[in-house]
Amino acid sequence: MTARTGDPTAIDDAAMRRGAAWLGRGGLRPTRQRLVLAALLVGDGRDRHVTAESLFAAAGEDVSLATVYNTLRAFCEAGLLREITVDGSKSYFDTNMSDHPHFYWEDTATLTDAPSAE
């Protein structure tokens, strides 16, 4: 699911509804930019780890990188996302708010959930 075409309508209606409900749980007003970013983050019902840059790349031309950073901070403050810093310099944002460990894969610069039993 991507809106990189610059057209937020490229995100399906179900994803937008899931995003709107998620914003509501955080008490956030559903602005157009927040809806697009929320739909990309939780619209398919899967948990994910994103960087501001990867979310910006998926969002399309209608959302600036500064807006993505500000919106991710607002999502964190509302308790919807958790920020995870790797090596003190790279931030990832996790939609899974449960207490769980992570693996950071240096070769691909990606963050994944680790099995909690390990």
Secondary structure, 3 states (H helix, E strand, C coil): CCCCCCCHHHCCHHHHHHHHHHHHHCCCCCCHHHHHHHHHHHCCCCCCEECHHHHHHHHCCCCCHHHHHHHHHHHHHCCCCEEEEECCCEEEEECCCCCCCEEEECCCCEEEECCCCC
